[in-house]
Amino acid sequence: MPSNFIFELLCIDPEDINDQRGFIHAISYSNDVWNGRSPIITKDKNGLEFIKGESGLTVSVINVDTSKILTDLVEAAFVLRVESPMFEPLEPFRQRLLRHLSDKLRFNHLRVLQDDISSEIANQLYPKINAVENLLRRYLIKFFFQRVGMSWWEVTATPKMIEKVKARQRNRSNQFSYFINSDIEFADFDDLGLLIYKQSTGFNEPEKVLERLSHIETVEELRELKENLEGNYTKYFKTFFRDKNFERLWKEMSKIRNKVAHQATFFHSELRKGIDLSAELTSIIKEAESHIDEIVLSLKEKQAIHQAAAEVVREEQEEAAVHQVHDLNGQRTQQAATEEAALAATKGPDAGSDHRVKLTGPKVIGKIKLEHKTNSYRDTAPPGYRVITAEEILDELHDALHLNFTTYVGLKWFVTQYLANKGYAIGTTYSLVNILIEQEHIELYDYESSEGYMIKAVRLPADGD
């Protein structure tokens, strides 16, 4: 906290004030500025007049040389400095002073040079805003991980959010980024709230909704679309967020947060409001976190989330394929340039221009993953990008159950090794296996290993004991 709070202005081009003394008296005569009390005009050690108000508040004025300004004719400009040893008198004084300067003294331009009151308010508000922001990040991570899985960010965030985060990750890499998944850490304050009150897992783009609507042919299909559109928001967040006006509160806090970030002018009412918002939002988020384990997804919701995750994987697969084509084209271009340069080096300066370099094909750099020779594969994709179907899972589980080297199929091994080694995406495979377990197409059971610990294993119901 500063020894004195300072409020300093650059005051440019008044109507009828030309010197420091006239400015001081024009301020001291205002009953509105001083709340009807008469301040004292005295002089400093240099003989310049300044105003002494109540509670140690002082107002001084310094002339600014305007003779060397290049582009404008400015007749008079001043630096006006208000100091107070206490926060309370200066906070409301600022607004009364500004109104007097603008409305009564008719200054054309007023600029804030220093505002310790706003800085003090911002310094008090920032830790509270930061605490609320981190608390919501914590909730989002825990909730969506427990209900969606490790790929929850790609499934729940909008494409715009994802792109912004990727750009920031590229530009603001730090040591922590090597050790943690830092997607949500780079998300905007506004976007964190959006993940709550505009949540639409599986329908992050209006075009997707319109596409679904265009293919609807029955009332049942329309009802299912409506359930998907409303299900996540209504069932996950209505009780703990919407009914408690979370959206309105978060947006109000966002306005204050943006002012803090941009060093804007603050008033005491905003400090009080920020403190109240922080307390209310903290209570809402903490209560919601305490009920995470009580929220149960319906089968339809799980299927909607799986389909959304599968779509993300397919989009990534397409993106990877595009990059692969670009890389090959780049290799061809580089090879052509290299061979042409080598050929030119063997020719003399009189060589004709009709020589051509005939390319026999791109040189292979590094390894190329070959397609697995498995009957259930229908196309080739980079490892981790294949979206498995229910039929493929059942076929693969049947094959795994009949392997010679094992008497059981562990769930984790089946998904993360057996299927992942064939190029299937782990996240979407896990979600679909869990759906098949709930539909009783796959049986989940506990198996005691030879070492004496229990393993979650899977089998087809017909193979059960």
C-alpha positions as CSV (number, residue, x, y, z in Angstrom):
1,M,0.0,0.0,0.0
2,P,1.5,3.4,-0.9
3,S,2.3,6.0,1.8
4,N,0.0,8.4,0.0
5,F,-2.7,7.6,-2.6
6,I,-2.3,9.6,-5.7
7,F,-4.7,10.6,-8.4
8,E,-3.0,12.5,-11.2
9,L,-4.5,13.9,-14.4
10,L,-3.3,15.6,-17.6
11,C,-5.8,18.4,-18.2
12,I,-5.7,20.0,-21.7
13,D,-7.2,23.1,-23.2
14,P,-9.8,24.6,-20.8
15,E,-12.0,27.4,-22.0
16,D,-11.0,30.2,-19.7
17,I,-8.0,29.1,-17.6
18,N,-4.5,30.1,-18.6
19,D,-2.3,29.6,-15.5
20,Q,-1.7,27.5,-12.5
21,R,-3.1,30.0,-10.0
22,G,-6.4,30.4,-11.9
23,F,-6.8,26.7,-12.1
24,I,-6.3,26.2,-8.3
25,H,-8.9,28.8,-7.5
26,A,-11.3,27.4,-10.1
27,I,-11.2,24.1,-8.2
28,S,-11.3,25.5,-4.7
29,Y,-14.4,27.5,-5.3
30,S,-16.6,24.5,-6.2
31,N,-19.0,23.5,-3.5
32,D,-19.8,20.3,-5.4
33,V,-16.1,19.2,-5.4
34,W,-15.7,19.8,-1.7
35,N,-19.2,18.7,-0.5
36,G,-20.1,22.3,0.7
37,R,-16.9,22.6,2.8
38,S,-14.4,25.4,2.2
39,P,-10.8,24.1,1.6
40,I,-7.7,26.2,2.3
41,I,-5.4,27.6,-0.3
42,T,-1.8,27.7,0.8
43,K,1.7,27.8,-0.8
44,D,4.5,25.2,-1.0
45,K,8.2,25.9,-0.5
46,N,8.4,27.1,-4.1
47,G,5.7,29.6,-3.6
48,L,3.1,27.7,-5.7
49,E,-0.4,27.6,-4.4
50,F,-2.1,24.3,-3.6
51,I,-5.3,23.3,-1.8
52,K,-5.6,21.6,1.6
53,G,-8.8,19.7,2.2
54,E,-10.1,17.6,5.0
55,S,-8.3,14.3,6.2
56,G,-5.0,15.5,4.8
57,L,-6.2,15.6,1.1
58,T,-4.2,18.0,-1.1
59,V,-4.6,19.3,-4.7
60,S,-1.7,20.8,-6.6
61,V,-1.3,21.9,-10.2
62,I,1.8,22.1,-12.5
63,N,1.9,24.0,-15.8
64,V,2.9,21.9,-18.8
65,D,4.9,23.5,-21.6
66,T,2.9,23.3,-24.8
67,S,5.1,25.6,-27.0
68,K,6.9,22.7,-28.7
69,I,3.8,20.6,-29.7
70,L,4.1,19.7,-33.4
71,T,0.6,19.0,-34.6
72,D,-1.8,20.9,-32.5
73,L,-2.3,24.4,-31.1
74,V,-2.8,23.9,-27.3
75,E,-3.0,27.1,-25.3
76,A,-2.9,25.6,-21.8
77,A,-2.2,22.2,-20.2
78,F,-1.7,21.2,-16.6
79,V,-0.8,18.2,-14.5
80,L,-3.3,18.1,-11.6
81,R,-2.2,16.0,-8.7
82,V,-4.4,14.9,-5.8
83,E,-2.9,13.2,-2.8
84,S,-4.5,11.6,0.3
85,P,-3.0,9.5,3.1
86,M,-6.3,7.5,3.2
87,F,-8.3,5.6,0.6
88,E,-11.8,6.6,1.7
89,P,-11.6,10.4,1.1
90,L,-10.0,10.2,-2.3
91,E,-12.1,7.4,-3.8
92,P,-15.3,9.5,-4.2
93,F,-13.4,12.7,-4.6
94,R,-12.1,11.6,-8.0
95,Q,-15.5,11.5,-9.6
96,R,-16.6,14.8,-8.2
97,L,-13.4,16.4,-9.4
98,L,-13.7,14.9,-12.9
99,R,-17.3,16.1,-13.3
100,H,-16.3,19.6,-12.3
101,L,-13.4,19.7,-14.8
102,S,-15.5,18.4,-17.6
103,D,-18.9,20.1,-17.0
104,K,-17.8,23.4,-15.3
105,L,-14.3,24.2,-16.4
106,R,-14.8,22.8,-19.9
107,F,-11.5,20.9,-20.4
108,N,-11.4,19.4,-23.9
109,H,-9.2,16.5,-22.9
110,L,-8.6,14.8,-19.6
111,R,-6.3,11.8,-19.3
112,V,-5.4,9.8,-16.2
113,L,-1.7,9.6,-15.5
114,Q,-1.9,7.8,-12.1
115,D,-4.8,6.3,-10.2
116,D,-3.7,4.6,-7.0
117,I,-7.3,4.1,-5.9
118,S,-8.1,2.0,-9.0
119,S,-4.8,0.1,-8.5
120,E,-5.7,-0.6,-4.9
121,I,-9.1,-1.8,-5.8
122,A,-7.7,-4.0,-8.6
123,N,-5.0,-5.4,-6.3
124,Q,-7.8,-6.4,-3.8
125,L,-10.0,-7.9,-6.5
126,Y,-7.4,-9.8,-8.6
127,P,-6.7,-12.5,-6.0
128,K,-10.4,-13.2,-5.6
129,I,-11.0,-13.3,-9.3
130,N,-8.0,-15.5,-9.8
131,A,-9.2,-17.9,-7.0
132,V,-12.7,-18.2,-8.6
133,E,-11.2,-18.7,-12.1
134,N,-8.9,-21.5,-10.8
135,L,-11.7,-23.0,-8.8
136,L,-13.9,-23.3,-12.0
137,R,-10.9,-24.8,-13.9
138,R,-10.6,-27.4,-11.1
139,Y,-14.3,-28.2,-11.3
140,L,-14.3,-28.5,-15.1
141,I,-11.2,-30.8,-15.1
142,K,-12.6,-33.1,-12.4
143,F,-16.2,-33.2,-13.7
144,F,-15.4,-33.8,-17.4
145,F,-12.6,-36.2,-16.7
146,Q,-14.9,-38.3,-14.5
147,R,-17.8,-38.1,-17.0
148,V,-16.2,-37.9,-20.4
149,G,-12.6,-39.1,-20.1
150,M,-9.1,-37.9,-21.0
151,S,-10.2,-36.4,-24.3
152,W,-12.9,-34.2,-22.6
153,W,-11.3,-30.9,-23.7
154,E,-11.5,-31.9,-27.4
155,V,-15.1,-33.1,-26.9
156,T,-16.5,-30.3,-24.9
157,A,-14.6,-27.2,-26.0
158,T,-15.8,-25.3,-29.1
159,P,-13.5,-25.3,-32.2
160,K,-12.9,-21.6,-31.6
161,M,-11.7,-22.3,-28.0
162,I,-9.5,-25.1,-29.2
163,E,-7.8,-22.9,-31.8
164,K,-7.2,-20.1,-29.4
165,V,-5.7,-22.4,-26.9
166,K,-3.4,-24.1,-29.5
167,A,-2.2,-20.6,-30.6
168,R,-1.4,-19.7,-27.0
169,Q,0.3,-22.9,-26.3
170,R,2.6,-22.3,-29.3
171,N,3.4,-18.7,-28.2
172,R,3.6,-19.1,-24.4
173,S,5.3,-22.5,-23.9
174,N,6.9,-22.9,-20.5
175,Q,8.5,-25.7,-18.5
176,F,5.2,-26.8,-17.1
177,S,3.9,-27.5,-20.6
178,Y,6.4,-30.4,-20.8
179,F,4.9,-32.2,-17.8
180,I,1.1,-31.4,-17.8
181,N,-1.8,-31.1,-20.2
182,S,-2.2,-27.4,-20.3
183,D,-5.2,-26.8,-22.6
184,I,-7.7,-25.4,-20.1
185,E,-4.9,-23.3,-18.4
186,F,-4.8,-21.3,-21.6
187,A,-8.5,-20.8,-21.9
188,D,-10.1,-17.4,-21.5
189,F,-12.1,-16.4,-18.4
190,D,-15.2,-16.0,-20.6
191,D,-14.7,-19.4,-22.3
192,L,-14.5,-21.2,-18.9
193,G,-18.0,-19.9,-18.1
194,L,-19.1,-20.8,-21.6
195,L,-18.2,-24.4,-20.9
196,I,-20.7,-24.4,-18.1
197,Y,-23.7,-22.4,-19.3
198,K,-23.5,-23.1,-23.0
199,Q,-22.5,-26.7,-22.7
200,S,-23.5,-28.7,-25.8
201,T,-21.3,-31.7,-26.0
202,G,-21.5,-33.2,-29.4
203,F,-23.2,-30.1,-30.9
204,N,-20.5,-27.5,-30.6
205,E,-21.3,-26.0,-34.0
206,P,-24.7,-24.8,-35.2
207,E,-24.0,-26.4,-38.6
208,K,-24.1,-29.8,-36.9
209,V,-27.5,-29.2,-35.5
210,L,-28.8,-28.1,-38.9
211,E,-27.3,-31.1,-40.5
212,R,-29.0,-33.4,-38.0
213,L,-32.3,-31.6,-38.5
214,S,-32.1,-32.0,-42.3
215,H,-31.9,-35.8,-41.9
216,I,-34.7,-36.2,-39.4
217,E,-37.7,-38.2,-40.7
218,T,-39.7,-39.3,-37.7
219,V,-41.0,-37.8,-34.4
220,E,-38.8,-40.2,-32.5
221,E,-35.7,-38.9,-34.2
222,L,-36.7,-35.3,-33.4
223,R,-37.3,-36.2,-29.8
224,E,-33.9,-37.9,-29.6
225,L,-32.2,-34.8,-31.1
226,K,-34.0,-32.6,-28.5
227,E,-32.8,-34.9,-25.7
228,N,-29.2,-34.7,-26.9
229,L,-29.4,-30.9,-27.2
230,E,-30.8,-30.4,-23.8
231,G,-29.5,-33.5,-21.9
232,N,-26.0,-32.4,-21.0
233,Y,-26.8,-28.9,-20.0
234,T,-30.1,-29.7,-18.2
235,K,-28.9,-32.8,-16.3
236,Y,-25.4,-31.8,-15.6
237,F,-25.7,-28.1,-14.8
238,K,-29.3,-27.0,-14.3
239,T,-29.4,-27.8,-10.6
240,F,-26.0,-26.5,-9.6
241,F,-25.5,-23.7,-12.0
242,R,-28.4,-22.4,-14.1
243,D,-30.9,-22.3,-11.2
244,K,-28.4,-20.2,-9.2
245,N,-27.9,-17.6,-12.0
246,F,-24.4,-18.7,-12.6
247,E,-24.3,-17.3,-16.2
248,R,-25.3,-13.8,-15.0
249,L,-22.9,-13.8,-12.1
250,W,-20.0,-15.1,-14.2
251,K,-20.6,-12.5,-16.9
252,E,-20.7,-9.7,-14.3
253,M,-17.4,-11.0,-12.8
254,S,-16.0,-11.1,-16.3
255,K,-16.6,-7.4,-16.8
256,I,-14.8,-6.6,-13.6
257,R,-12.0,-9.0,-14.5
258,N,-11.5,-7.4,-17.9
259,K,-11.2,-4.0,-16.2
260,V,-8.6,-5.4,-13.8
261,A,-6.6,-6.8,-16.8
262,H,-6.7,-3.4,-18.6
263,Q,-5.9,-1.2,-15.6
264,A,-9.3,0.6,-15.9
265,T,-10.7,3.1,-13.5
266,F,-12.5,1.5,-10.5
267,F,-14.9,2.7,-7.9
268,H,-15.7,1.4,-4.4
269,S,-19.0,0.0,-5.5
270,E,-17.2,-2.3,-7.9
271,L,-14.9,-3.5,-5.1
272,R,-17.9,-4.4,-3.0
273,K,-19.6,-6.0,-6.0
274,G,-16.4,-8.0,-6.9
275,I,-16.1,-9.3,-3.4
276,D,-19.8,-10.3,-3.3
277,L,-19.5,-12.0,-6.7
278,S,-16.4,-13.9,-5.7
279,A,-18.1,-15.2,-2.5
280,E,-21.3,-16.3,-4.4
281,L,-19.5,-17.9,-7.3
282,T,-17.1,-19.8,-4.9
283,S,-20.1,-21.2,-3.1
284,I,-21.8,-22.3,-6.3
285,I,-18.7,-24.0,-7.7
286,K,-17.8,-25.7,-4.4
287,E,-21.3,-27.1,-4.0
288,A,-21.3,-28.4,-7.5
289,E,-17.9,-30.1,-7.0
290,S,-19.2,-31.8,-3.9
291,H,-22.0,-33.4,-6.0
292,I,-19.9,-34.6,-8.9
293,D,-20.1,-38.2,-8.0
294,E,-23.9,-38.1,-7.8
295,I,-24.4,-37.1,-11.4
296,V,-25.1,-40.2,-13.5
297,L,-25.2,-40.2,-17.3
298,S,-27.9,-42.0,-19.2
299,L,-27.0,-44.5,-21.9
300,K,-28.1,-42.0,-24.6
301,E,-25.9,-39.3,-23.1
302,K,-22.9,-41.7,-23.0
303,Q,-23.6,-42.6,-26.7
304,A,-23.8,-38.9,-27.6
305,I,-20.5,-38.2,-25.9
306,H,-18.9,-41.1,-27.6
307,Q,-20.1,-40.0,-31.0
308,A,-18.8,-36.5,-30.3
309,A,-15.4,-37.9,-29.3
310,A,-15.4,-40.2,-32.4
311,E,-16.0,-37.2,-34.6
312,V,-13.1,-35.3,-33.0
313,V,-10.8,-38.3,-33.7
314,R,-12.0,-38.5,-37.3
315,E,-11.3,-34.8,-37.8
316,E,-7.9,-35.3,-36.4
317,Q,-7.4,-38.3,-38.7
318,E,-8.3,-36.1,-41.7
319,E,-6.0,-33.4,-40.5
320,A,-3.2,-35.9,-40.1
321,A,-3.8,-37.2,-43.6
322,V,-3.6,-33.7,-45.0
323,H,-0.3,-33.1,-43.2
324,Q,1.0,-36.3,-44.6
325,V,0.2,-35.3,-48.2
326,H,1.8,-31.9,-47.5
327,D,4.9,-33.5,-46.2
328,L,5.2,-35.8,-49.2
329,N,4.7,-32.8,-51.5
330,G,7.3,-31.0,-49.6
331,Q,9.7,-33.9,-50.0
332,R,9.0,-34.0,-53.7
333,T,9.6,-30.3,-54.1
334,Q,12.8,-30.5,-52.1
335,Q,14.1,-33.5,-54.0
336,A,13.3,-31.8,-57.4
337,A,15.2,-28.7,-56.3
338,T,18.2,-30.7,-55.0
339,E,18.4,-32.8,-58.2
340,E,18.0,-29.8,-60.5
341,A,20.8,-27.9,-58.6
342,A,23.0,-31.0,-58.7
343,L,22.5,-31.3,-62.5
344,A,23.1,-27.6,-63.0
345,A,26.4,-27.9,-61.1
346,T,27.6,-30.5,-63.6
347,K,26.8,-28.3,-66.6
348,G,28.9,-25.4,-67.8
349,P,27.7,-21.8,-68.0
350,D,26.9,-22.4,-71.8
351,A,24.6,-25.3,-71.1
352,G,21.2,-25.0,-72.9
353,S,18.0,-24.6,-71.1
354,D,16.3,-27.5,-72.7
355,H,17.6,-30.1,-70.2
356,R,14.9,-31.6,-67.9
357,V,15.2,-33.4,-64.7
358,K,13.1,-36.5,-64.7
359,L,11.8,-37.5,-61.3
360,T,11.6,-41.2,-60.6
361,G,9.6,-40.7,-57.4
362,P,10.0,-39.3,-53.9
363,K,12.7,-40.7,-51.6
364,V,11.4,-42.2,-48.5
365,I,12.6,-40.5,-45.3
366,G,12.1,-42.3,-42.0
367,K,9.7,-45.2,-41.5
368,I,6.3,-45.7,-43.1
369,K,3.7,-47.6,-41.1
370,L,2.2,-50.4,-43.1
371,E,-1.4,-51.5,-42.8
372,H,-1.9,-54.3,-40.4
373,K,-2.9,-57.5,-42.2
374,T,-6.1,-57.9,-40.2
375,N,-9.5,-58.8,-41.7
376,S,-11.3,-56.3,-39.5
377,Y,-9.4,-53.3,-41.0
378,R,-11.2,-51.4,-43.7
379,D,-8.8,-48.5,-44.2
380,T,-5.4,-47.4,-43.2
381,A,-4.9,-44.7,-40.6
382,P,-2.0,-43.4,-38.4
383,P,-1.8,-45.2,-35.0
384,G,-4.3,-43.8,-32.6
385,Y,-6.7,-42.3,-35.2
386,R,-8.9,-45.3,-36.0
387,V,-12.5,-45.2,-34.6
388,I,-13.6,-48.7,-33.7
389,T,-17.1,-49.9,-34.2
390,A,-19.2,-52.0,-31.9
391,E,-19.0,-54.9,-34.3
392,E,-15.2,-54.6,-34.5
393,I,-14.9,-54.6,-30.7
394,L,-17.0,-57.8,-30.4
395,D,-15.0,-59.5,-33.1
396,E,-11.7,-58.4,-31.6
397,L,-12.7,-59.5,-28.2
398,H,-13.7,-62.9,-29.6
399,D,-10.3,-63.3,-31.1
400,A,-8.5,-62.1,-28.0
401,L,-10.4,-64.6,-25.8
402,H,-9.1,-67.4,-28.0
403,L,-5.5,-66.5,-27.9
404,N,-3.2,-69.4,-26.7
405,F,-1.1,-67.4,-24.3
406,T,-3.9,-66.1,-21.9
407,T,-6.8,-67.4,-19.9
408,Y,-8.5,-64.0,-19.6
409,V,-8.6,-60.6,-21.3
410,G,-7.9,-57.6,-19.0
411,L,-9.9,-54.5,-19.9
412,K,-6.9,-52.2,-19.8
413,W,-4.7,-54.5,-21.8
414,F,-7.4,-55.1,-24.4
415,V,-7.9,-51.4,-25.0
416,T,-4.5,-49.8,-24.5
417,Q,-2.4,-52.6,-26.0
418,Y,-4.3,-55.2,-28.0
419,L,-6.5,-52.7,-29.9
420,A,-4.2,-49.6,-29.6
421,N,-1.5,-51.6,-31.4
422,K,-3.8,-52.0,-34.3
423,G,-4.2,-48.3,-34.5
424,Y,-7.5,-47.8,-32.7
425,A,-8.0,-44.6,-30.7
426,I,-7.8,-45.4,-27.0
427,G,-10.4,-42.8,-25.8
428,T,-13.2,-43.7,-28.2
429,T,-12.5,-47.4,-27.7
430,Y,-12.8,-47.1,-24.0
431,S,-16.1,-45.2,-24.2
432,L,-17.6,-47.7,-26.6
433,V,-16.5,-50.7,-24.5
434,N,-18.2,-49.1,-21.5
435,I,-21.4,-48.6,-23.5
436,L,-21.3,-52.2,-24.7
437,I,-20.8,-53.3,-21.1
438,E,-23.9,-51.3,-20.0
439,Q,-25.8,-52.8,-22.9
440,E,-24.7,-56.2,-21.7
441,H,-23.0,-57.1,-25.0
442,I,-19.8,-57.4,-23.0
443,E,-19.4,-58.7,-19.5
444,L,-17.1,-57.0,-17.0
445,Y,-15.9,-59.1,-14.1
446,D,-13.1,-59.3,-11.5
447,Y,-10.3,-61.8,-12.2
448,E,-7.7,-62.8,-9.6
449,S,-4.2,-62.9,-11.1
450,S,-1.5,-65.4,-10.2
451,E,0.1,-62.6,-8.1
452,G,-3.0,-62.4,-6.0
453,Y,-4.5,-59.0,-7.1
454,M,-7.8,-58.3,-8.8
455,I,-7.9,-57.3,-12.5
456,K,-10.9,-55.9,-14.3
457,A,-11.5,-58.3,-17.2
458,V,-13.9,-58.5,-20.1
459,R,-15.6,-61.4,-21.9
460,L,-18.5,-62.1,-24.2
461,P,-21.6,-63.2,-22.2
462,A,-21.6,-66.6,-24.0
463,D,-18.1,-67.3,-22.7
464,G,-19.1,-66.6,-19.1
465,D,-19.1,-69.3,-16.4
